[in-house]
Structures are given as structure tokens and as C-alpha cells.
Amino acid sequence: MENTSRLHSLLFFGLVLLFFGCKQEIEEKAIPPNIILVMTDDQGYGDISAHGSPDVFTPNMDKLKSQSISLEDFQVSPTCAPTRSAIMSGRHPFKNGITHTILERERMALGLTTLPQVLKRGGYTSGIFGKWHLGDEQEYQPDSRGFDEVFIHGAGGIGQAYAGSCADVPDNGYFNPVIKHNGVFVKTEGFCTDVFFTQALSWIKQKSSAEEPFFAYITTNAPHGPFIAPEKYKQKFIDQSYPEDAQGFYGMIENVDDNLGVLMDKLDAWGIADNTILIFMTDNGKTYGGYNTVHGETYNAGMRGFKGSVYEGGTRVPFFIRWPKVFKQGQEIDVMLNHYDILPTFAEIANIDISDIPDIDGKSFYPFLMNDSTHSEDRFRFFHGGRWPLNPENISGQDGTDRWVGTEETSNPDNSKYKKFAVRNERYRFVNNSELYDLSQDPGETSNIAEEHPELIAEMRAAYDAWWMEVRPLMVNENAPLADEKPFWVEYQKQEDSSGIKDWVKPELE
């Protein structure tokens, strides 16, 4: 009897321990990781020293890569606004109405579910710091699309002002820029990249002590043109006789690298690195600021094409993703993945159901990160440069609109259907309706083998035609007339006239 009683006691305590052990495990799993996505503007795959760049020194990007899983065939759009809309929506940019970076075609279609809105389902708070570029009117702004904290410049670049609504505040610059912070314009102090990281770090520090997870979207203006960098970052390139644009371009990248290093150090110091997913990527291929170097031919990691191109050099970018206690460090994955795969991946990591969201093109790559899958579905991916001119009927009286107007043929998207496009699968890239490259044998896309594979070309063309029929009705901005006013200008002037532009209070990070 005594032995039986003892056995019952042991069983009871065993069940208690099992219950609480399982409960603890469930609770730990129930707290999803923080997510920080750092994305630079116009930095190419090759503009990292770990990727062989002879021009730029990026020890912190290199360090992050060594601590991360590196997605070596990560594909984005040829230009910036399309890439950003794909990240935000999980859909191809053309489905979001985005076919350009200006002329009202950078507005992300209203009504779709965005990444921060998805993450909010899982208890996340979201903040954006830097570049938005998906519409400057209030209904298109990030605080209307799910972000809780907003610290951004306007348009596609600091100080840019194009005809139409896409324009930053008047006379803005890379040093001491005016930034829109939660609906209020503030005059900051310092170089733009430093300002964005400082504000982001302050917000991250505040959120690090909370029980709920956060998503920080740090999207630098650098190294977008004009190519301006602090003197201490330009000096070594001046000393080496780099052209002026290259001095600014590479100086901006090295400045980003220093800020990335500070971010990584702070995550360690605040004790949140282990449960924080940190991602570094860029939005499209290398831009012209880095074309001219002192090393002869421009380095682009052996790829053909640059920003705006539908060859690999325009769409393949670095992508490092670190989760210290979960992902294997230093691993490289060569599977082709896309920008619109990010949203479903984050949803799976955070255990968020997105089955009710229509028209998601992306597929989660979480299984690859966990080594649960080694082969991807060999689906076709579609690229298009877009950027056709305005229809003459869709112009306003703003100065400069005439420079964007095309003929009836050039301004019609359907006449651009077979111009500046590409179709990719894991091995081949079909370009501009007449070129085919075997990337496994010819990563530099130098040998056109179209004549050798007529059946594959027919299959790719048919897939592309079907895709175009699907996306064409969703290009909702094509007939939008150019706005008569620039929203940031109007809001800025209204605030200046009423309460004035206040100084930014630089946060303390210690």
C-alpha cells in the first residue's frame, strides 16, 4: 500500500511538472520575436565587402552576414516604390497599382491588407523610420496603413519634388532634414541616416521593455542620389581620387554600415538580440553613383544590369536574416525567393493566419530557414520595369508636367507589355521577349540561348501573357490625373504658418 501511494505521488508530481513544463514551453512559443528590417536605397548586391566589393568597406554588414542565413538568390523589383509595395502587401507591385516611382503611380492601392496590419493581428506594434514612397496623400501614408510610429521624409528621396503629388517638403536636404513625425514636421539635426537610426533605436529601446513584440522598418534614403555623405565618410574616397558621385555613394554606404553596427551593439546591450529577427536588404540593384570607380570596370558581382534593369543586376539583392537562437549562422540558401514572400514568412513566424487575405503572391520561406525544405516550388516570377510616360489627358497645370508626357503608343501600358520585362524560374531568365539565359551556367547573362529552347520560351511567354491579363486591371493609377498640389508642401506650409516648425528632440540612447 505504501509503495502504491508513493507511486501515485510520484505520478502526480510528474504530471504537475509535465503540465508546467508544457505550459512554460507554450508561453515561450506564444511570444513571437521582434522584427527589424533594415533596407537601404539603391545599394547593389555587390556593394558589400563580403560580396567582393573593391570599393567599399562594410565590416558590420559582413558581420551580420556571418551571423545570419544569407538568401543568395533574393529577387526584388528594378526600382524602389514597387519593391516597397511588394514587401508591404505580399503581392506583385502591379497588383498594387504601382508601375512607377512618380506621377501618382507610386501610390499603393487602398483597401489591401498591409504587413503592419497583418502583424497587428499577432500583437505587434510597428514603426517606420526613413523612406515610405507609397503615396504622400494622407490616406496613403503609413499611419493610415497600419504603422503606429511614423518618422519619414516625403516623396522618393529627401528634397525631391516632381510634378504631381510626389514631393518632399520644400528645400529639404540630407543634413538637418525636416521629418514628418506622427503627423508633425520637425527640424532634425545631423546627417539623415544617423537621424533615422537614432530615432528608430530610441523607439526600439522603449519597446524592448514591453511584453508585446515590435516591428521596426528602418528604410534609409542612402545611398540614393544626390550622392552626399558626411566629410569623414567621403575623405578616404577623395584621397583615392574617386569621382565626386562615387565619393558620396560609397561614403553613404559606409555610414549606413556604422549605424548598423550601433544597432547590433544596442540589441545586445538591451538584452533583446536573441529574440529579435534582424534583416538587412536593399530595394533594387546598384545605381549610377557607384558606376565610376578607380578600379576600372564597375563592380556588380559579375551580374548584368543595374537599377531599372530587368537583368539580374537590377533585381538580385543581398538579404541577411538573423535570429540567434533559432537560425543557423553563416548558412547560404540559393533558392530563388522574392520580396512578396516576406509578408507570409513573417506571418508564419508569428503564427498569424492570413488565409482570409486575397491575392497574396508570396509564399513563406520559413521552412528553408529552418532547414525543413531544400527545394522550392519552381514557379515563374515576373518582372517589369514599368515607368512608361504619361497619357496627355492625365496632366495638370503644374510646371514640368510636359517632360513626362508620351505619345499615345508610349504612354499605353499595353504597348509596353513586351518591353523591359523578364520571367524567371530557378534556372532560366527570359528577357524582353527574345533573350534566354541559363543562370546556372551563365550568371552574367552573356550568352543568349533562346534559339536552343523554343518550347521553354513558348511556356514562359504564355505564363507571362496570362500574368499580364491578371494584373492589367489592377493598375488602378494609370488614369489618375496629376494632382494640382503637393501634400507635403501644403501640410508643411500650413504648420509653418500656424505653429511653426519645431526642433526635433534628439533621443538619448544610453
Secondary structure, DSSP 8 states (H G I E B T S, - for coil): -HHHHHHHHHHHHHHHHHHHHHHHHHHHHHS--EEEEEEESS--TTSSGGGT-SS---HHHHHHHHTSEEEEEEE--SSHHHHHHHHHHSS-GGGGT---SSTTTT---TTS--HHHHHHTTT-EEEEEE---S-SSGGGSGGGTT-SEEEE-SSSSTT-B-SSS-B-STT--SBS-EEEETTEEEE--SBHHHHHHHHHHHHHHHHHTSSS-EEEEEE--TT-SS----HHHHHHHHHTT--HHHHHHHHHHHHHHHHHHHHHHHHHHTT-STTEEEEEEESSS--GGGT--SSSS--STT-S--TT-SSHHHHEE-EEEE-TTTS-TTEEEEEEEEGGGHHHHHHHHTT---TTSTT------HHHHTTS-S------EEEE-----B-GGG--S-TTGGGGB--TTTT-GGGGTTSSEEEE-SSEEEETTTEEEETTT-TT-----GGG-HHHHHHHHHHHHHHHHHHGGG-TTTT----SS-HHHHHHHHHHHHT--EE-------
